[in-house]
């Protein structure tokens, strides 16, 4: 009898852990979809990028802080079409004349399957030529892919003064 109770308890515990993990994953996807909707509300031209890109990653919240040395980190979701295919993280390191703190959302579109595959193989890093465009009404129609990537940022909160150099590193984990 004690053995059956132990097996039931263990089974319940395992199922509870899986349920919590599934809900956390769903929350991340829901937050990413909500952030994408916010981008599209600010600029309806974002929908064209969603339709013509091989894939895109949504970072609902990236937190950034700096006093001479800076760093940023955020979690996101990679989509192919309307399907969430994996989790993504971004980490940034900078050094230079900078001070402040900031929170923002970032949306990255990959023009071709090769660009998307490089991201999925963790071979893509922020390149000096890639620039982020502040999402606001009408900006997307005048924005194009640069080196196979188009990047938009929005919901900037906080203040940051910066004359610094650094880079971003991305990681991808499939679901």
C-alpha positions in Angstrom: 0.0 0.0 0.0 2.8 2.4 0.9 4.5 1.6 -2.4 1.4 2.5 -4.4 1.0 5.8 -2.4 4.7 6.6 -3.1 4.3 5.9 -6.9 1.1 8.0 -7.0 2.9 10.9 -5.2 5.9 10.7 -7.5 3.7 10.5 -10.6 1.8 13.6 -9.4 5.0 15.5 -8.7 6.4 14.7 -12.2 3.1 15.8 -13.8 3.0 19.0 -11.8 6.6 19.9 -12.9 5.7 19.3 -16.6 2.5 21.4 -16.2 4.5 24.3 -14.7 7.0 24.1 -17.5 4.3 24.0 -20.1 2.6 27.1 -18.6 5.9 29.0 -18.4 6.5 28.3 -22.1 3.0 29.3 -23.0 3.4 32.6 -21.0 6.6 33.4 -23.0 4.8 32.8 -26.3 1.8 34.9 -25.2 4.1 37.8 -24.1 5.9 37.6 -27.5 2.6 37.6 -29.4 1.4 40.6 -27.3 4.7 42.5 -28.0 4.3 41.8 -31.7 0.8 43.1 -31.6 2.1 46.3 -29.9 4.7 46.7 -32.7 1.9 46.3 -35.3 -0.4 48.8 -33.5 2.4 51.4 -33.6 3.2 50.7 -37.3 0.9 48.7 -39.5 3.8 48.2 -41.9 5.3 45.6 -39.5 2.7 43.1 -40.9 4.5 43.2 -44.3 7.7 42.2 -42.6 5.9 39.3 -40.8 4.6 38.1 -44.1 7.7 38.4 -46.2 10.4 37.2 -43.8 11.6 33.7 -43.4 11.2 34.1 -39.6 11.4 36.6 -36.8 12.2 36.7 -33.2 10.3 38.8 -30.6 12.0 40.0 -27.4 9.2 41.4 -25.3 11.6 42.9 -22.7 15.3 43.6 -22.8 16.7 45.3 -19.7 19.9 47.4 -20.1 22.0 49.2 -17.6 25.4 50.9 -17.6 27.9 52.9 -15.7 31.0 52.9 -18.0 30.6 49.1 -18.4 27.2 48.1 -19.6 25.1 45.0 -20.1 21.7 44.0 -21.3 19.7 40.8 -21.4 16.3 39.6 -22.6 14.4 36.5 -23.5 12.3 36.0 -26.6 10.5 33.6 -29.0 11.5 32.7 -32.6 8.6 32.4 -35.0 8.4 30.8 -38.4 5.1 32.2 -39.8 2.7 32.1 -37.0 4.3 29.1 -35.3 6.6 29.5 -32.2 9.5 27.2 -32.9 11.9 28.0 -30.1 13.2 30.2 -27.3 15.9 32.9 -27.9 18.0 35.0 -25.6 20.0 38.1 -26.2 23.0 39.3 -24.1 24.8 42.5 -24.7 28.1 43.9 -23.4 29.4 47.5 -23.9 32.2 49.7 -22.6 32.6 53.4 -23.0 31.1 56.7 -21.9 27.7 55.6 -20.8 25.3 55.8 -17.8 21.7 54.9 -17.2 19.1 52.1 -17.4 16.6 51.2 -20.0 13.9 48.7 -20.8 12.8 48.1 -24.4 11.3 45.5 -26.8 13.1 44.3 -29.9 11.8 42.6 -33.1 14.2 41.0 -35.6 13.2 39.8 -39.0 15.3 37.4 -41.1 15.0 38.0 -44.8 16.0 34.5 -46.1 16.1 31.0 -44.8 19.9 31.2 -44.8 19.7 34.2 -42.4 17.2 32.4 -40.2 19.3 29.2 -40.2 22.4 31.1 -39.1 20.4 32.5 -36.1 19.1 29.0 -35.3 22.6 27.6 -35.4 23.7 30.3 -32.9 26.0 31.8 -35.6 24.4 35.2 -35.7 25.6 38.2 -33.7 24.8 41.8 -33.9 26.8 43.2 -36.7 28.1 46.7 -36.9 26.1 47.3 -40.0 22.8 46.3 -38.5 20.9 49.1 -37.0 17.7 49.1 -35.0 14.9 51.4 -36.1 12.5 52.8 -33.5 9.0 51.5 -34.4 6.5 54.3 -34.9 3.8 54.9 -37.5 5.0 54.8 -41.1 8.6 53.8 -40.3 8.4 50.2 -41.5 7.4 51.1 -45.1 10.7 53.1 -45.4 12.8 50.4 -43.8 14.4 47.5 -45.6 16.6 44.5 -44.7 20.3 45.2 -44.2 22.5 42.2 -44.5 19.4 40.0 -44.4 18.1 41.4 -41.1 15.6 44.2 -40.2 15.5 45.2 -36.5 12.8 47.3 -34.8 12.7 48.5 -31.2 9.9 50.0 -29.2 8.6 50.7 -25.7 11.7 52.4 -24.5 11.5 53.3 -20.9 14.3 54.8 -18.8 17.2 57.0 -19.8 20.6 56.1 -21.2 23.4 58.3 -22.4 26.0 56.3 -24.3 29.0 56.6 -26.5 30.2 53.1 -26.2 31.2 50.1 -28.3 30.1 46.5 -27.8 27.9 43.8 -29.3 25.0 41.5 -28.8 25.1 37.7 -28.7 22.0 35.6 -29.4 21.2 32.0 -28.5 18.5 29.8 -29.8 16.9 26.7 -28.3 14.2 24.8 -30.2 11.0 23.8 -28.5 
